[in-house]
């Protein structure tokens, strides 16, 4: 709970711009400008790589893949002896062959007695000329306070090695032999940084789209050789939508029951969470065990949260009863939610309808507080369609915090059973529409 509070505090931290090393990456005129006094002192430059234009572009693309694509990404780290820190990508400046990122955050104050100024973390990431350089101003952050450090260097191949001169904030100089030790099947890179003279060593792991996901280093001041380190808490980290959508999902491994019209029923369970560069996938499995039709079957659905695009997409992977990847909805691969999650927000999606392409329009029609105190989101998805009331087919879904999808309804074809003045009576029309839909709702087992 403490780290979520820290994340909230980050929103009040002001951005301080600083200059880039090696080349100038100036922000646009309306963006805050760095002053000479704000530069991080004590850096020691290493020899510049000699790259052709093609190599420089390839190096930039390779290195860029290991960093988040846009602002707002938050990293939560925890580790040795209750250590933890959180940083947020506050600003990003990018050109065709270079990028600068500004990260700000705080160290966990376990004692509750540390001067707040000592807990501040300020990092700069600069990717240019075949290198990913970190500039740091964070006296309480774990590990030596190297003011400038080449984290990665092109080519990203096992065995690639370079030597860099570094300085700490205390003026201590080290010569680090840096080497790419391992690259796994997912592209995660393990890099070692060793000072041959003192014997000091540290190791970092980099993952695509995430940056540093783990660090291990010698414990300073220890009487006997020992290690300390920290690792990324991936579940809490990510883009705003990645983190926000968790509240709108049911607990993992909690069986949910859905009951509807004509003795319809299915049950579903969130069974797994997978992570990719810019988001995560939630895998739901279910069956029709209690359905009144007596026709058995199982299904699998993936909910893909894309933090970069700010969307949630429903992808039906399998439905053995239907024999094709559909589950009640007429919209395959539905763009189910999109930022901002607020009443009135709309988005569109091209869909296949009656053998041709159509434009589906989704609208968050309402945000409300349920009787149980949980927030709810109401979404309507509609597409022009002949054979339906007012030539429009629509579906509605209701999402609730802590329970996920709690309601589904879809309009059935054909005219409404109304005549004469009843066709112009809004109340009777709405009642007829409500009765002219197929739908179901969720009943958690523990209710």
Secondary structure, 3 states (H helix, E strand, C coil): CHHHHHHHHHHHCCCCCCCCCCCCCCCCCCCCCCCHHHCCCCCCCCCCCCCCHHHHHHHHHHHHCCCCCCCCCEEEEEEHHHCEEEEEEEEEEECCCCEEEEEEEEECCCCCCCCHHHHEEEEEEEEECCEEEEEEECCCCCCCCECEEEEEECCCCCCCEEEEEEEECCCCEEEEEEEEEEECCCCCEEEEEEECCCCCEEEEEEECCCEEEEEEEECCCCCCCCEEEEEECCCCCECHHHHHHHHHCCCCCCEEEEEEHHHCEEEEEEEEEEEECCEEEEEEEEECCCCCCCCCCEEEEEEEEECCCCEEEEEEEEECCCCCCCCCCCCCCCEEEECCCCCCCEEEEEEEECCEEEEEEEEEEEEEECCCCCEEEEEEEEEECCCCHHHEEEEEEEEECCCEEEEEEEECCCCCCCCHHHHHCHHHHHHHHHHCEEEEEEEECCC
